[in-house]
Amino acid sequence: MADAPVSNGEPLQPGGAERPGEVSGTISVVLADDQALMRMGFRMVLEAEEDIAVVGEASDGTSALAQAKALHPDVILMDVRMPGMNGIEATERIARECPGTRVLILTTFDLDEYAFAGLRAGASGFLLKDTRPTELAEAIRTVASGEAVVSPRITQRMLEMFAASLPSSNAPAQPSSDPRIDSLTPREKEILVLMSQGMSNAEIAAHLVVSATTVKTHVGNVLAKLDVRDRVQAVVVAYETGLMA
């Protein structure tokens, strides 16, 4: 294992994966965690994958942002609890300043308000640090392809987090006051609800008895109308606006 935190100072795949569903060549990854042993463990796991390469490491948010700007990695595994600039602020800045780089939030517990804040800041997924190696690698591939990692358990936690701001089930239904939600067609709203329940495109297609291609088209329309870049951000909008009441 190389001792240097950065392999050669150059990105393995400049600009990251820019088009959903398309990943060519090696997926470049930066590890951002203040615990050196944790970074070492992730590096060992990922270096066993032929299509994934760790090109950099960071021990705080400032370093993670610098690595993102210098190396343009496809994915950054981001711990939210780090000294100095934390992972939330780093994620927000990376999402804004390095749009070709996706962020996967890392946390020890699934009930972590900081991790959810990271999702709202622009992260494309949420992983527990004890995630199995195969699941970690698959999550990286998913995010690098332009998709997002959203599990039913996490969407349930999001629902609980936003519950206080959602209307009571006994209250009369109110029309949406968010123009983004209002711009969706009935079918697109239905797709968004199913996405927010953690369903994949294939699962949505089976549920609605339509083709996966049709679902993919609807998902693309939803993302465009909500002005978000992936499924996680669409799910956040769904909960914040009360659509998932």
C-alpha positions in Angstrom: 0.0 0.0 0.0 1.4 3.4 -0.9 2.2 5.7 2.0 1.5 8.9 0.1 -2.0 10.2 0.5 -2.3 11.1 -3.2 -1.2 8.7 -5.9 0.4 11.0 -8.5 -1.3 14.4 -8.2 -3.5 13.8 -11.3 -7.1 12.6 -11.6 -7.6 9.1 -13.0 -10.8 10.3 -14.8 -10.8 14.1 -15.2 -14.1 15.7 -14.4 -15.9 12.7 -12.9 -18.9 10.9 -14.3 -20.9 13.7 -16.0 -23.8 11.7 -17.6 -26.1 9.5 -15.5 -25.6 5.9 -16.2 -22.3 6.3 -17.9 -19.0 5.4 -16.3 -15.9 4.8 -18.5 -12.6 3.5 -17.2 -11.5 3.6 -13.6 -13.7 5.2 -10.9 -11.5 7.6 -8.9 -12.2 8.0 -5.2 -11.0 10.3 -2.4 -11.3 9.2 1.2 -12.2 11.9 3.8 -12.1 10.8 7.4 -10.1 12.1 10.4 -9.3 8.6 11.5 -6.2 7.2 9.7 -7.1 3.6 10.5 -10.5 4.1 9.0 -9.0 5.5 5.8 -6.6 2.6 5.6 -9.4 0.1 5.9 -11.4 1.7 3.2 -8.3 1.9 1.0 -7.6 -1.8 1.4 -11.2 -2.7 0.5 -11.4 -0.5 -2.5 -8.0 -1.3 -3.9 -9.2 -4.9 -4.3 -11.7 -3.7 -6.9 -10.3 -3.6 -10.4 -12.5 -0.6 -11.5 -12.0 1.6 -8.4 -8.8 3.5 -7.5 -8.1 5.6 -4.4 -6.4 8.7 -5.6 -6.4 10.8 -2.5 -7.0 11.1 1.2 -8.1 13.9 3.5 -8.3 14.2 7.3 -10.7 17.2 7.4 -13.1 19.1 5.2 -10.6 21.7 4.1 -8.3 19.0 2.7 -11.3 17.2 1.1 -12.3 20.3 -0.8 -8.7 20.9 -1.9 -8.5 17.2 -3.1 -11.8 17.6 -5.0 -10.5 20.8 -6.8 -7.1 19.3 -7.5 -8.0 15.8 -8.5 -11.6 16.0 -9.8 -12.4 12.5 -8.4 -15.6 10.8 -9.3 -16.6 10.1 -5.7 -15.6 11.3 -2.3 -16.3 9.1 0.8 -17.0 11.9 3.4 -17.1 11.5 7.1 -19.4 14.2 8.5 -17.7 14.6 11.9 -14.2 16.0 11.2 -12.2 18.8 12.8 -12.0 22.3 11.3 -14.3 22.4 8.2 -16.7 19.5 8.9 -18.0 17.1 6.2 -21.3 19.0 5.9 -19.7 22.3 4.9 -17.2 20.5 2.7 -20.0 18.6 0.9 -22.0 21.8 0.3 -18.9 23.5 -1.2 -18.0 20.4 -3.3 -21.5 20.1 -4.6 -21.4 23.8 -5.6 -17.8 24.2 -6.8 -17.0 20.7 -8.1 -20.3 19.4 -9.8 -18.5 16.5 -11.5 -17.7 15.0 -8.1 -20.2 13.0 -6.1 -20.2 12.7 -2.3 -21.1 9.7 -0.2 -21.8 10.5 3.4 -20.2 8.2 6.0 -21.4 7.9 9.6 -21.4 5.4 12.5 -25.1 5.5 13.2 -28.1 5.7 10.8 -29.8 8.1 13.2 -27.3 11.0 12.6 -28.6 14.5 12.1 -25.3 15.6 10.7 -25.4 12.9 8.0 -28.9 14.0 7.0 -27.6 17.6 6.9 -25.0 16.3 4.5 -27.6 14.9 2.2 -29.4 18.2 2.2 -26.1 19.9 1.5 -25.8 18.0 -1.8 -24.5 14.5 -1.0 -25.6 11.7 -3.3 -25.9 9.0 -0.7 -25.6 7.8 2.9 -23.5 4.8 4.1 -22.8 3.3 7.5 -19.1 2.8 8.3 -19.8 -0.9 8.9 -21.2 -1.4 5.4 -20.0 -4.6 3.9 -17.1 -4.3 1.3 -19.3 -5.5 -1.6 -22.0 -3.0 -0.7 -19.4 -0.2 -0.4 -18.0 -0.9 -3.8 -21.5 -1.1 -5.4 -22.5 2.2 -3.8 -19.5 3.9 -5.2 -20.3 2.5 -8.7 -23.9 3.6 -8.4 -23.1 7.1 -7.4 -20.3 7.4 -10.0 -22.9 6.5 -12.7 -24.9 9.5 -11.7 -27.5 7.7 -9.6 -27.9 7.9 -5.8 -27.9 5.6 -2.8 -31.2 5.8 -1.0 -32.4 2.9 1.1 -35.9 2.4 2.6 -34.5 2.6 6.1 -32.9 6.0 5.4 -36.0 7.4 3.8 -37.9 6.3 6.8 -35.4 8.2 9.0 -35.9 11.3 6.8 -39.6 11.0 7.2 -39.2 10.9 11.0 -36.9 13.9 10.9 -39.3 16.0 8.9 -42.4 14.7 10.7 -42.7 17.8 12.9 -43.1 20.1 9.9 -45.5 17.9 8.0 -49.3 18.5 8.2 -51.4 16.3 10.6 -53.1 13.3 9.1 -56.4 14.8 10.5 -55.9 18.1 8.9 -57.5 18.9 5.5 -55.2 18.4 2.6 -53.6 21.6 1.4 -52.4 22.2 -2.1 -48.6 22.3 -2.6 -47.1 25.8 -2.2 -43.9 24.8 -3.8 -43.8 25.7 -7.5 -41.4 22.8 -8.2 -43.9 20.2 -6.9 -46.7 22.0 -8.7 -44.8 21.7 -12.0 -44.9 17.9 -11.9 -47.5 15.9 -13.7 -49.6 13.4 -11.7 -47.5 10.6 -13.0 -44.2 12.4 -12.1 -45.5 13.0 -8.6 -46.3 9.3 -8.3 -42.8 8.5 -9.5 -41.3 10.9 -6.9 -43.3 9.3 -4.1 -42.1 5.9 -5.1 -38.5 7.2 -5.3 -39.0 8.6 -1.9 -40.0 5.2 -0.6 -36.6 3.9 -1.7 -37.6 2.1 -4.8 -35.2 1.6 -7.7 -36.2 2.3 -11.3 -36.8 -1.5 -11.8 -39.0 -1.7 -8.8 -41.0 1.3 -9.9 -41.4 -0.2 -13.3 -42.7 -3.4 -11.8 -45.0 -1.6 -9.5 -46.5 0.6 -12.2 -46.4 -2.1 -14.9 -44.4 0.1 -17.3 -41.0 -0.3 -18.9 -37.8 0.7 -17.1 -37.1 3.1 -20.0 -40.3 4.9 -19.3 -39.5 5.2 -15.6 -36.0 6.5 -16.4 -37.6 9.2 -18.6 -40.0 10.2 -15.9 -37.2 10.3 -13.3 -35.1 12.5 -15.6 -38.1 14.9 -15.9 -38.6 15.0 -12.2 -35.0 15.8 -11.5 -35.0 18.6 -14.2 -38.3 20.2 -12.9 -37.1 20.0 -9.2 -33.7 21.4 -10.3 -31.8 18.7 -8.5 -28.9 16.5 -9.7 -29.9 13.1 -8.3 -32.5 11.0 -6.5 -31.3 11.9 -3.0 -31.9 15.6 -3.6 -35.3 14.8 -5.1 -36.2 12.8 -2.0 -35.1 15.6 0.2 -37.4 18.0 -1.7 -40.3 15.6 -1.4 -40.0 15.4 2.4 -39.2 19.1 2.9 -42.2 20.2 0.9 -44.6 17.8 2.7 -45.3 15.7 -0.4 -44.5 12.6 1.7 -47.0 13.5 4.4 
